[in-house]
Every structure is written in structure tokens, then in C-alpha cells.
Amino acid sequence: MNPWNKPKPDEASATATRLDLAQRPRRNRKTEWARRLVRENVLTTNDLIWPLFLAEGEGVRTQVVSMPGVERLSVDEAVKAAVMAAELAIPALALFPNTDPARRDPHGSEALNADNLVCRAIRAIKREVPQIGLIADAALDPYTSHGHDGILHGEEIVNDETVAVLVAQSLNQARAGADVIAPSDMMDGRIAAIREGLDAEGFENVQVMSYAAKYASAFYGPFRDAIGTKAVLAGDKRTYQMDPANSDEALREVALDIEQGADMLIVKPGMPYLDIICRVKETFALPTFAYQVSGEYAMIMAAAQNGWLDGERAMLESLVAFKRAGADGVLTYFAPRVAKKLKEER
């Protein structure tokens, strides 16, 4: 070729635009209908579990300051929330109490009270909305004066003594009508003990949804505000909750819980642990749920309120991310808002 006859830059650009590309992925993105047809993961109301915070009193709705849009509800207001959840086709609620400090003690005795907040809420909701699933948390932190998930001896959370109390707590909740017991304490052996205890009392059909991989995370702060343990927590929970640096350990924890009788699994927190969700689901293929925890919720809400994010889009994108990672569903404080949005789009 004569070097003096090289194509000019504009001619070279024109030649490039005439390249015959057999594969043009953008064709499937060109319109909304096309994007819907090829969408790999879809969020529905069937994917949602709504965590509710309970409070004493009647007609009480108290804002959780660190969680904009989230309230603590008295039992009668929780019943109203359950009615709304059923109307929005949300399958299940997870209940967490803000226990009166006067009822907290070092051993979490209020957890065994058949008339405690959670048990009263379960009975009231089941009377009014029997078709909705109720998930009861098995852990002692809402009931202890020191804010830990178990019995404290000196500076040690003792394992086996705590497990015995968790079994009694689980039976208390099952007798009230809980459909699912969700142990979130991370004590060793508690799934087998709870399963054995439930079966022995005729609760073979009550499911166990294990917080199988629960990390000692910095993202729980607003939750502790909501249940009233932040101010009283003595020390931290790193001797029983998992090290955020560990991944293989999560698989070992999950394997143990499945062997002991867990029906479903929870990975907590959610967004910072998408890799754990993916590994757990791919390895065990058991129903696996992400908990989009209070800190994750609070970050999205705060950024949206400051105009730094499109809050609605960030909310939906975050939940689809859990589905993409392999989660079968999500515990999320966004549940009613998302359900309303999905209902509008139908």
C-alpha cells in the first residue's frame, strides 16, 4: 500500500461503524418489553419477609429514629400491619420485641413468659390473619439486662446453658402459634436441641429457620436501637457470631445446622455477604434467605433523604441483588413499600 494513500481518521471511523457484528447484546436491551422478556431474576411479593418491632401499650406507633419509616408497634397495631401484609400478599412476618427494661434480667427470663410481647402478638395476629406466616426469633438479647444472646457467666456467654433456655423459649413461642422458630443466637448445637424439643411436644410441623451464617457485623446498630439493647450491651458478640473475614467457616456452620434439622437458612447481614449467600445456595440447595439488616436499610434511606441516591431504584436493585446471588427470599424492612410498588406495576 502506498503510505501516502492511508485512510484519513474520519474514513477509518466510518469503516469501523460498518463492521458486521453478529452478536450485539444491546439488541435485547433496546426497549422495556425486551428487557422484561430476557430478565434473569424477578422480584415478587413471594420473596418478602417483613420484620416487625413490637412495643408495650395500645395504639402505640413509635418511630425508630435510626431507621426512617420503621416503627415499634403495640400488639393491636401489629395486627393491623399483619392485615395490610396479607392484603399485599407478603407471605410472612418476623417478630422482634422491645422488652420493658423492668422485665429484663441476666438470664432473659421474660423469654419464657407465655404472655410476653411476642407470644401475645402471635396469638392476636393468628386470630385475625391466620393465613400469614409468623417467624419467632429464638435468642435472649431482647430479654437480657446485658444485651447478649445468651447466658453470661463472668465475661463468657455459656453455650449449653443458653441452649437449654432457647429450647424452652422456642416451645413457648410454638405453643403461642408460631409457624417458624428462627434461632439467631449462634450457639453450638442449638438447632438439634430445638428440633428435638419441638418434636417431643408434638410440634413436628413447626419449621426451623436457622440463622446459620450470622456475622459479628457493624451493620446491626439501628436494630439494637429498635429493640432497646444498644445502650445496655456489655462488650461485643464476637465470641459467638462469625468473623466477617471468614467464608469457608460459613459452609461448615451451615452443614452442621442442616445435619441437625434446619428446614431453611438465613445469611445475615445481606448485601456485604452476597458471596456467602451464593456459596451456601450452590453448595446445599436448601431454601436460603438473606437478611437485609437495619444498617443496610438505614444507609439507603439516609442517602435517599439527602438526595444522594434514587431511593426507590436503590431499594429494588438491592433486593434483586439477593435474588441474583441465589437467595430464595429476603427479610427486609422495605417489604410493605416494595409490595405496594409491585402491586402498582401489575
C-alpha positions in Angstrom: 0.0 0.0 0.0 1.2 3.5 -0.8 1.8 5.1 2.6 0.5 8.4 1.1 -2.9 6.8 0.5 -3.7 5.8 4.1 -7.4 6.3 5.1 -8.0 9.6 6.9 -9.2 9.4 10.5 -12.8 10.2 9.5 -12.7 7.4 6.9 -11.3 4.9 9.4 -14.1 5.7 11.8 -16.7 5.2 9.1 -15.2 1.8 8.2 -15.4 0.8 11.9 -19.1 1.6 12.1 -19.7 -0.7 9.1 -18.3 -3.8 10.9 -20.6 -6.7 10.7 -21.1 -7.7 14.4 -23.0 -11.0 14.6 -23.5 -10.5 18.3 -25.0 -7.2 19.6 -26.1 -7.7 23.2 -27.7 -4.3 23.2 -30.5 -5.5 20.9 -32.0 -7.2 24.0 -31.9 -4.0 26.0 -33.4 -1.6 23.4 -36.9 -1.5 24.9 -38.6 -2.1 28.2 -40.6 -5.1 26.8 -37.4 -6.7 25.5 -35.6 -6.2 28.8 -38.6 -7.9 30.6 -38.5 -10.9 28.3 -34.9 -11.7 28.9 -34.7 -10.7 32.6 -32.9 -13.5 34.6 -34.1 -12.7 38.1 -37.5 -11.3 39.0 -38.6 -9.9 42.4 -42.1 -10.7 43.6 -44.0 -10.4 46.8 -43.4 -14.1 47.4 -39.8 -13.2 48.1 -40.6 -10.9 51.1 -40.5 -11.4 54.8 -41.4 -8.3 56.8 -39.6 -7.8 60.2 -41.8 -6.1 62.8 -40.7 -4.5 66.1 -43.2 -4.8 69.0 -43.8 -2.5 71.9 -45.9 -2.5 75.0 -49.1 -0.5 75.2 -52.1 0.1 73.0 -52.4 2.2 69.9 -48.6 2.7 70.0 -46.6 3.5 66.9 -43.1 4.8 67.9 -40.6 5.9 65.2 -37.2 4.2 65.3 -35.0 7.3 64.7 -32.1 5.5 63.1 -34.5 3.6 60.7 -36.6 6.2 58.9 -40.1 4.9 58.2 -39.8 2.0 60.7 -41.9 2.0 63.8 -42.3 -0.1 67.0 -45.8 -1.3 67.2 -48.1 -2.3 70.0 -49.8 -5.6 69.6 -53.0 -4.1 68.2 -51.1 -2.1 65.7 -49.0 -5.2 64.8 -52.3 -6.9 64.0 -53.2 -4.0 61.6 -49.8 -4.4 60.0 -50.4 -8.1 59.5 -53.8 -7.4 57.8 -52.0 -5.0 55.5 -49.3 -7.5 54.8 -51.9 -10.1 53.9 -53.6 -7.7 51.5 -50.2 -7.0 49.9 -49.5 -10.8 49.5 -46.5 -10.7 51.8 -46.1 -14.3 53.0 -44.6 -13.9 56.4 -43.7 -11.6 59.3 -40.7 -11.9 61.6 -41.4 -10.6 65.1 -38.9 -8.8 67.4 -39.8 -7.3 70.8 -38.7 -4.1 72.6 -39.0 -5.5 76.1 -39.7 -3.3 79.0 -36.3 -2.8 80.8 -38.0 -3.7 84.1 -38.7 -7.2 82.7 -35.1 -7.8 81.6 -32.7 -9.8 83.8 -29.3 -11.5 83.4 -31.0 -14.8 82.4 -33.6 -13.5 79.9 -36.4 -14.9 82.0 -39.1 -12.9 80.1 -38.4 -15.1 77.0 -40.2 -17.9 78.9 -43.2 -15.9 79.9 -46.2 -17.3 78.0 -47.7 -13.8 78.0 -44.7 -11.8 76.7 -44.9 -9.4 73.8 -44.0 -11.9 71.1 -46.5 -14.5 72.4 -49.3 -12.0 72.7 -48.6 -10.7 69.2 -48.5 -14.2 67.7 -51.9 -15.1 69.3 -53.5 -11.8 68.3 -52.3 -12.0 64.7 -53.2 -15.6 64.3 -56.8 -14.8 65.4 -57.1 -12.0 62.9 -54.9 -13.2 60.0 -54.4 -17.0 60.3 -53.1 -17.4 56.8 -49.9 -15.3 57.3 -46.7 -17.0 58.4 -45.2 -15.9 61.7 -41.5 -16.3 62.4 -40.4 -16.1 66.0 -36.8 -15.2 66.8 -35.1 -17.5 69.3 -32.4 -15.5 71.1 -32.1 -13.9 74.5 -30.8 -10.5 73.7 -34.2 -8.7 73.7 -34.7 -10.1 77.2 -31.3 -9.9 79.0 -30.2 -6.9 81.0 -26.7 -7.2 79.4 -27.9 -7.3 75.8 -26.3 -10.6 74.8 -28.0 -13.5 73.0 -27.2 -16.0 75.8 -26.5 -16.5 79.5 -23.5 -14.5 80.7 -21.2 -16.1 83.3 -18.5 -13.5 84.2 -17.3 -12.4 80.7 -18.3 -15.6 78.9 -21.5 -16.4 77.1 -22.0 -20.0 78.1 -23.2 -22.3 75.4 -25.0 -25.3 76.8 -26.9 -23.5 79.5 -28.0 -21.0 76.9 -29.2 -23.8 74.5 -31.4 -25.2 77.3 -33.2 -21.8 77.7 -33.5 -21.4 73.9 -35.4 -24.7 73.7 -37.8 -23.5 76.4 -38.2 -20.2 74.6 -38.9 -22.0 71.3 -41.5 -24.2 72.9 -43.1 -21.1 74.5 -43.4 -19.5 71.0 -44.7 -22.7 69.4 -47.4 -23.0 72.0 -48.5 -19.4 71.2 -48.9 -20.4 67.5 -45.6 -19.5 65.8 -45.2 -21.2 62.4 -41.4 -20.9 62.3 -38.7 -20.8 65.0 -35.7 -18.8 63.9 -32.6 -19.2 66.2 -30.4 -16.2 65.7 -28.1 -16.7 68.7 -25.3 -18.7 67.1 -24.8 -21.1 70.0 -23.4 -24.5 69.0 -25.9 -27.4 68.9 -29.0 -25.3 69.3 -30.7 -26.5 66.1 -30.7 -30.2 67.1 -31.8 -29.3 70.7 -34.7 -27.1 69.4 -35.8 -29.6 66.8 -35.8 -32.4 69.4 -37.7 -30.2 71.9 -40.3 -29.3 69.3 -40.8 -32.8 68.1 -41.1 -34.2 71.7 -44.1 -31.8 72.4 -45.9 -32.6 69.1 -44.7 -29.6 67.1 -43.2 -31.7 64.3 -44.7 -29.3 61.7 -43.1 -26.1 63.2 -40.3 -25.2 60.9 -36.8 -24.2 62.0 -35.3 -21.3 60.0 -31.7 -21.1 61.2 -29.5 -18.0 61.2 -26.8 -20.4 60.1 -24.3 -17.8 59.0 -24.7 -14.8 61.2 -21.7 -12.4 61.3 -20.4 -10.1 64.1 -21.3 -7.1 61.9 -21.2 -3.4 62.3 -24.4 -3.2 60.4 -26.7 -4.1 63.3 -26.7 -0.8 65.2 -30.2 0.5 64.2 -31.7 -2.9 65.0 -30.3 -2.7 68.6 -31.8 0.8 68.8 -35.2 -0.7 67.8 -35.2 -3.5 70.4 -33.5 -1.4 73.1 -30.3 -3.3 73.6 -27.8 -0.8 72.2 -27.4 1.1 75.4 -27.1 -2.0 77.7 -24.9 -4.3 75.5 -21.8 -5.2 77.6 -18.8 -5.9 75.3 -19.4 -7.3 71.9 -20.6 -10.6 70.3 -17.5 -11.8 68.5 -17.1 -14.9 70.7 -20.3 -16.4 69.2 -21.1 -14.5 66.0 -18.9 -15.2 63.0 -15.8 -13.3 61.9 -16.6 -11.2 58.8 -13.3 -12.3 57.3 -14.4 -16.0 57.1 -16.2 -17.7 54.2 -15.3 -21.4 54.5 -16.4 -21.4 58.1 -19.9 -20.4 57.0 -20.2 -23.6 55.0 -19.2 -25.6 58.0 -21.8 -23.8 60.1 -24.5 -24.4 57.5 -23.6 -28.0 57.1 -23.9 -28.6 60.9 -27.3 -26.8 61.0 -28.7 -28.9 58.1 -27.5 -32.1 59.7 -29.2 -31.0 62.9 -32.6 -30.5 61.2 -32.8 -26.9 59.9 -35.5 -26.5 57.3 -34.4 -23.1 56.0 -31.3 -21.0 56.3 -30.6 -17.3 56.8 -27.4 -15.4 56.0 -27.0 -12.2 57.9 -26.2 -9.4 57.0 -27.2 -9.4 53.4 -25.5 -7.1 50.9 -21.9 -7.3 52.3 -22.3 -11.1 52.2 -23.6 -11.8 48.7 -20.7 -14.2 48.2 -21.8 -16.2 51.3 -25.4 -16.4 50.0 -24.1 -17.6 46.7 -21.8 -20.3 48.2 -24.4 -21.5 50.6 -27.1 -21.9 48.0 -24.9 -23.5 45.4 -23.4 -26.0 48.0 -26.6 -27.1 49.8 -29.6 -26.1 47.6 -31.7 -25.6 50.8 -34.1 -22.7 51.0 -31.8 -19.8 51.7 -32.8 -16.3 52.8 -30.9 -13.0 53.1 -31.5 -10.6 55.9 -31.2 -7.1 54.6 -30.3 -5.7 58.1 -31.0 -2.4 59.7 -27.7 -0.8 58.8 -28.2 -1.6 55.1 -31.8 -0.2 55.2 -30.6 2.9 57.1 -27.8 3.7 54.6 -30.2 3.5 51.6 -32.8 5.6 53.4 -30.3 8.2 54.6 -28.7 8.6 51.2 -32.2 8.9 49.6 -33.3 11.5 52.1 -30.2 13.5 51.3 -30.8 13.3 47.6 -27.6 11.3 47.0 -29.5 8.2 45.7 -32.7 7.5 43.9 -34.2 5.6 46.9 -36.8 3.6 45.1 -34.4 2.3 42.5 -31.7 1.6 45.1 -34.2 -0.3 47.2 -35.3 -2.5 44.3 -31.8 -3.0 43.0 -30.6 -4.1 46.4 -33.3 -6.7 46.6 -32.8 -8.1 43.1 -29.1 -8.5 44.0 -30.1 -11.0 46.7 -32.1 -13.0 44.2 -29.2 -12.9 41.7 -26.9 -14.2 44.4 -29.2 -17.2 44.9 -31.5 -16.2 47.8 -35.0 -17.6 47.8 -36.3 -14.6 49.7 -35.3 -11.6 51.8 -36.1 -10.3 55.3 -36.4 -6.6 54.6 -37.8 -3.5 56.3 -38.7 -2.4 52.8 -41.2 -5.2 52.4 -44.5 -3.2 52.5 -43.1 -0.4 50.4 -41.8 -2.9 47.8 -45.1 -4.9 47.9 -47.1 -1.8 47.2 -44.8 -0.9 44.3 -45.1 -4.4 42.8 -48.9 -4.3 43.2 -49.0 -0.9 41.3 -47.0 -2.4 38.4 -49.2 -5.4 37.9 
